[in-house]
Amino acid sequence: MSQDKRILVLGIGNYLMGDEGIGVHIANQLSTMDMPAGVDVLDGGTGGFHLLEYFEIYEHIILIDATLDNNITGSIRMIKPKFATDFPPAMSTHDIGLKDLVSALQLLGKMPRIDLFVVSIESIQQQGIELTPEIEAVVPTVINQIMQLLEKSLVAEAV
């Protein structure tokens, strides 16, 4: 598989701000698991333009992030954003960086396929590396959904 055909699973969030860091927590757990060939996992921190190179290299990126969207805490949604406006209106503290990144990719004509898993959180805690019990409880579900998506994507690429 050529480098531009690979899949990146990218966890976004601030690990030091509780539930806001769920994407990073999930990326860290996935990085300890056996991943299929051609799949890389990255802790993307709080996002931003330093991630641009990854969006240029990978054809398919699976993002995981927290969102403040007034849904029930722990709700999981999968979105396929094609434009910056497709992102939830209140992604956590770094939403501007991701939205700007997507806009830049569109201008460059280098937009990869993006699947975005968002987990609804209640609030942004100012300190702490622990997830609340409600958010910790959905981590296995998100990981399972990511693994299912990877399996489907890799099968589709092989055809």
C-alpha positions in Angstrom: 0.0 0.0 0.0 1.5 3.3 -1.0 2.0 6.0 1.6 -0.9 8.2 0.3 -3.3 5.3 0.6 -2.8 4.7 4.3 -5.3 5.4 7.0 -4.6 7.6 10.0 -6.6 7.4 13.2 -6.1 10.8 14.9 -7.2 11.6 18.4 -7.7 15.3 19.1 -8.0 16.9 22.6 -6.2 18.3 25.6 -5.2 15.4 27.8 -4.9 17.8 30.8 -8.5 18.9 30.6 -10.6 15.9 31.6 -13.3 14.8 29.1 -12.0 17.3 26.6 -9.1 14.9 26.0 -11.2 11.8 25.0 -9.7 11.8 21.5 -6.2 11.6 22.9 -7.2 8.9 25.5 -8.6 6.8 22.7 -5.6 7.3 20.4 -3.3 6.2 23.3 -5.4 3.1 23.8 -5.5 2.3 20.1 -1.7 2.7 19.9 -1.3 -0.2 22.3 -3.5 -2.5 20.1 -2.6 -4.5 17.0 -3.8 -2.3 14.2 -4.3 -3.6 10.6 -1.5 -3.1 8.1 -1.6 0.4 6.6 -3.2 2.0 9.7 -1.4 4.5 11.8 -2.5 6.1 15.1 -1.5 9.6 16.3 -2.2 11.7 19.3 -2.9 15.0 17.6 -3.1 17.0 20.8 -5.1 20.2 20.4 -5.0 20.1 16.6 -4.1 23.0 14.5 -2.0 23.6 11.4 0.9 21.5 12.7 -1.3 18.5 11.6 -1.6 19.8 8.0 1.2 17.4 6.8 -0.8 14.4 8.0 -3.9 15.5 6.1 -1.7 15.8 3.0 -0.1 12.4 3.4 -3.1 10.2 4.3 -6.0 9.5 2.0 -8.4 8.7 4.9 -8.3 10.2 8.4 -10.5 9.0 11.2 -10.7 11.8 13.8 -11.9 11.5 17.4 -12.8 14.5 19.4 -15.1 15.9 22.2 -17.9 18.3 21.5 -20.1 20.6 23.6 -23.3 20.1 21.7 -26.0 19.8 24.3 -26.6 16.1 23.5 -26.7 13.6 26.3 -23.2 13.3 27.9 -21.5 10.3 26.3 -23.5 10.4 23.0 -21.4 9.3 20.1 -21.9 10.5 16.5 -20.0 9.9 13.4 -19.9 12.7 10.9 -18.3 12.8 7.4 -17.3 16.5 7.2 -16.5 17.8 3.7 -16.4 21.5 4.6 -15.5 23.4 7.7 -19.2 24.2 8.3 -19.9 20.4 8.6 -18.1 20.3 11.9 -20.3 20.5 15.0 -20.9 24.1 16.1 -19.3 23.6 19.5 -16.3 21.3 19.2 -14.2 21.6 22.2 -11.5 24.2 22.8 -9.6 23.7 19.6 -12.4 23.7 17.0 -11.1 26.8 15.2 -7.8 25.0 14.4 -9.6 22.0 12.8 -12.1 24.1 10.9 -9.3 26.3 9.6 -7.3 23.2 8.7 -10.1 21.8 6.6 -10.6 25.2 4.9 -6.8 25.2 4.0 -7.0 21.7 2.7 -9.9 22.6 0.4 -8.0 25.6 -0.9 -5.0 23.4 -1.6 -7.1 20.7 -3.2 -5.8 18.1 -0.8 -8.9 17.2 1.2 -8.7 13.5 2.4 -11.7 11.4 3.3 -12.6 12.3 6.9 -14.7 10.4 9.3 -15.2 12.3 12.6 -16.3 10.6 15.8 -17.5 13.1 18.3 -18.4 12.4 21.9 -20.7 14.8 23.7 -19.2 16.1 26.9 -20.9 18.1 29.6 -18.2 20.7 30.3 -14.6 21.4 29.9 -12.8 20.7 33.1 -9.9 23.0 33.7 -7.5 20.3 35.1 -7.2 16.6 35.4 -6.2 13.7 33.2 -9.0 11.4 34.3 -12.2 11.0 32.2 -15.5 11.2 34.1 -17.2 7.9 34.6 -19.9 8.7 31.9 -17.2 9.4 29.3 -14.9 6.5 30.4 -17.8 4.2 29.9 -18.2 5.0 26.2 -14.5 4.6 25.3 -14.8 0.9 24.4 -17.8 1.6 22.2 -15.9 4.3 20.3 -12.9 2.0 19.9 -15.2 -0.8 18.6 -16.9 1.6 16.1 -13.4 2.8 14.9 -12.3 -0.8 14.4 -15.5 -1.7 12.5 -14.9 1.4 10.3 -11.3 0.4 9.7 -12.3 -3.1 8.7 -14.9 -1.8 6.2 -12.5 0.8 4.8 -9.7 -1.7 4.3 -12.0 -4.2 2.7 -13.3 -1.5 0.3 -9.7 -0.5 -0.6 -8.8 -4.1 -1.3 -11.6 -4.4 -3.9 
